[in-house]
């Protein structure tokens, strides 16, 4: 499905934290990092208030397809009301 791309990074440690929305940009970033032998810590957060449910669903399903573990980070926004 995806071609394996190699990107040369100047680093000693091969660890990355990725804030994963479930969209194409963050998912492709995950694939690139993993293809370049990075240990990726996938974090999903509820930062996009209006998209919270759809992004959670996307991350949940993509994590199964890509076989990647992830964690959800809950952030409280007491002054912002959901519509």
Order of alpha helices (4+ residues) and beta strands (2+ residues): beta-alpha-beta-alpha-beta
